[in-house]
Amino acid sequence: MSRNLFLGIDVGTTGTKSAVFDGEGTLLGRGYVEYGVLSPKPGWAEQEPDVWWTSALKSAQEAIQDSRVAPAEVACVGLSGQTNGIVCLDEHGSPLRPAIIWMDRRATKEAELIREQIGYETFHETTGVLLAPFYSICKILWLKYNSADLLRKTKTILQPKDYIVFKLTGKRILDMSSASSAGILNTRTRRYAEQMLHDVGIPLEKLPELVRPSDKIGGVLPEAAARLGLTEEAVVVAGSGDVMA
């Protein structure tokens, strides 16, 4: 008898883990692929987005194999992952540079700039988070002041787990919970903090569509479905950051 099973993929800092569950929440199988962190300069921390994708595929395949179920029984894929990274994609969906991940501390000056232009309390009241260099908003500003040509070529800035959503569905999204964690959401309106972003000079058009963590983003693209053995009817749900999840 065919079952509706769930595949979860978590894009972590030290590895990507996947798990298959049934409708009662019973763990049926798991997989894990480890990777490292690149540190080209002191205080910098980066990872290659395509390493995440390769690891997501492999760990998901391991989880399905470990569960001893038919891949076609997976009806839904949900995501979680590390927060406060930035993945710069061009118009064709290719990464333009290694992702700057949460533990990176290069954006100290940019955090101070936000404090001067917006104010510590206003930033906190708007976004719900405290101002610190590791938030995505500071990393985006670092790109603006240190790699302006690359930022101009960037079509969309994604979070780590949303790069996997993109590879699975072709959709460029950001869930509201992760957007708040990134320091770019107005938590009262549940929209991007447009005035604040304008004031610090972050172009709104570089940010993806805002969704809820529970939103269905779409079906699995044929190539990804073939690699995982899933049907194209399997639904991908946005999910959220690991801390919030």
Residue pairs with C-beta under 8 A, 6 or more apart in sequence:
2 72
2 73
3 22
3 23
3 69
3 73
4 23
4 73
4 75
4 76
5 20
5 21
5 22
5 23
5 28
5 67
5 69
5 73
5 74
5 75
5 76
6 20
6 21
6 22
6 23
6 74
6 75
6 76
6 77
6 78
7 18
7 19
7 20
7 60
7 63
7 64
7 74
7 76
7 77
7 78
7 230
7 234
8 18
8 19
8 20
8 21
8 77
8 78
8 79
8 80
9 16
9 17
9 18
9 56
9 59
9 60
9 77
9 78
9 79
9 80
9 161
9 164
10 16
10 17
10 18
10 79
10 80
10 81
10 161
10 242
11 52
11 55
11 56
11 79
11 80
11 81
11 82
11 160
11 161
11 163
11 164
12 81
12 82
12 242
13 37
13 82
13 101
13 102
13 103
14 34
14 35
14 36
14 37
15 32
15 33
15 34
15 35
15 55
15 59
16 32
16 33
16 35
16 52
16 55
16 56
16 59
17 30
17 31
17 32
17 33
17 59
18 30
18 31
18 32
18 56
18 59
18 60
18 62
18 63
19 27
19 29
19 30
19 31
19 63
20 27
20 28
20 29
20 30
20 63
20 64
20 66
20 67
20 69
20 74
21 27
21 28
22 28
28 66
28 67
28 68
28 69
29 62
29 63
29 64
29 65
29 66
29 67
29 68
29 69
30 62
30 63
30 66
31 58
31 59
31 60
31 61
31 62
31 63
31 64
31 65
31 66
32 59
32 62
33 54
33 55
33 58
33 59
33 62
35 47
35 51
35 52
35 55
37 45
37 46
37 47
37 101
37 103
38 44
38 45
38 46
38 47
38 48
38 98
39 45
39 46
40 46
41 106
43 104
43 105
43 106
44 100
44 104
44 105
44 106
45 100
45 101
45 102
45 103
45 104
45 105
46 98
46 99
46 100
46 101
46 104
47 85
47 98
47 99
47 101
47 160
48 95
48 98
48 99
49 87
49 95
49 98
49 99
49 160
49 163
50 95
52 99
52 160
52 163
52 164
53 163
53 164
53 167
56 164
56 167
57 224
57 227
57 228
60 228
61 227
61 228
61 229
64 71
64 74
64 228
64 229
70 229
71 228
71 229
71 230
72 229
72 230
72 231
74 228
74 230
74 234
75 233
75 234
75 235
76 234
76 235
76 236
76 237
77 168
77 220
77 230
77 234
77 235
77 236
77 237
78 236
78 237
78 239
79 161
79 162
79 164
79 165
79 236
79 237
79 238
79 239
80 161
80 239
80 240
80 241
80 242
80 245
81 159
81 160
81 161
81 164
81 239
81 241
81 242
82 101
82 102
82 160
82 161
82 241
82 242
83 102
83 136
83 159
83 160
83 178
83 181
83 182
83 241
83 242
83 243
83 244
84 101
84 102
84 134
84 135
84 136
84 139
84 159
84 181
84 182
85 99
85 100
85 101
85 102
85 136
85 139
85 159
85 160
86 99
86 100
86 136
86 139
86 140
86 143
86 157
86 158
86 159
87 95
87 99
87 157
87 158
87 159
87 160
87 162
87 163
88 95
88 96
88 97
88 99
88 143
88 150
88 151
88 153
88 154
88 156
88 157
89 95
89 96
89 154
89 155
89 156
89 157
89 158
89 163
89 166
89 172
90 96
90 153
90 154
90 155
91 155
93 166
93 170
95 163
96 150
96 153
96 154
97 147
97 150
99 160
99 163
100 106
100 139
100 142
101 160
102 134
103 134
104 134
104 139
105 133
105 134
106 133
106 139
106 142
107 133
107 134
107 138
107 139
107 141
107 142
108 133
109 142
109 145
110 133
110 138
110 139
110 141
110 142
110 145
111 131
111 132
111 133
111 135
111 138
113 141
113 200
114 123
114 131
114 137
114 138
114 141
114 200
115 123
115 131
117 199
117 200
118 126
118 196
118 199
118 200
120 131
122 196
123 131
123 183
123 196
124 130
124 131
126 186
126 187
126 188
126 193
126 196
127 180
127 183
127 184
127 185
127 186
127 187
127 193
127 196
128 180
128 185
128 187
129 135
129 180
129 181
129 183
131 183
132 138
135 181
135 182
135 183
136 157
136 159
136 181
136 182
136 183
136 184
137 182
137 183
137 184
137 197
137 200
137 202
138 183
140 151
140 157
140 202
140 206
141 200
141 201
141 202
143 150
143 151
143 154
144 151
144 201
144 202
151 206
154 206
155 206
156 172
156 206
156 207
156 208
157 206
157 207
157 208
158 166
158 172
158 174
158 208
159 174
159 178
159 182
159 241
161 178
161 239
161 241
162 172
162 173
162 174
162 175
162 178
162 208
162 238
165 171
165 173
165 217
165 236
165 238
165 239
166 172
166 173
167 221
167 224
168 220
168 221
168 224
168 236
169 217
169 218
169 219
169 220
169 221
169 236
170 218
170 221
171 209
171 217
171 218
172 208
172 209
173 208
173 209
173 210
173 211
173 215
173 217
173 238
174 182
174 207
174 208
174 209
174 210
174 211
175 210
175 211
175 212
175 213
175 215
175 238
175 239
175 240
176 185
176 190
176 210
176 211
176 212
176 213
177 213
177 240
177 241
177 244
178 240
178 241
178 244
179 185
179 192
179 210
180 187
181 241
181 243
181 244
184 192
184 193
184 197
184 202
184 207
185 191
185 192
185 193
185 210
186 192
186 193
186 194
186 196
190 210
191 210
192 204
192 207
192 210
194 204
197 204
198 204
211 217
211 238
212 238
213 237
213 238
213 239
213 240
213 244
213 245
214 237
214 238
215 237
215 238
216 235
216 236
216 237
217 235
217 236
217 237
217 238
218 235
218 236
219 232
219 233
219 234
219 235
219 236
220 228
220 230
220 231
220 232
220 234
220 236
221 232
222 232
224 230
225 231
225 232
225 234
239 245
